Amino acid sequence: PCRAGDIINVRTWCASFRRATSVRRYRIVRPQDNMCIAGAETKWAFVDWQTGKPCRIRDEVSSTFDIVDADMHDDV
């Protein structure tokens, strides 16, 4: 468990990019003992503000992110 006053690090990385979606992964780690407190994954969808529909992720957006292998948990 994590307690009030504990220092934690939240690590996040892009695990994939598809046409209109991106998977981001998260890991919450207590650095004093390198204990993983929690992990999570979210799927982001890029949306056209005018139509409200999913749209292709532009190259200038996706090219700014490195895709990190899903197995790289503690080294991210």
Summary of the structure (lengths in Angstrom):
residues: 76
radius of gyration: 15.6
end to end distance: 21.6
largest distance: 47.7
contacts: 165
relative contact order: 0.27
helix: 5%
strand: 43%
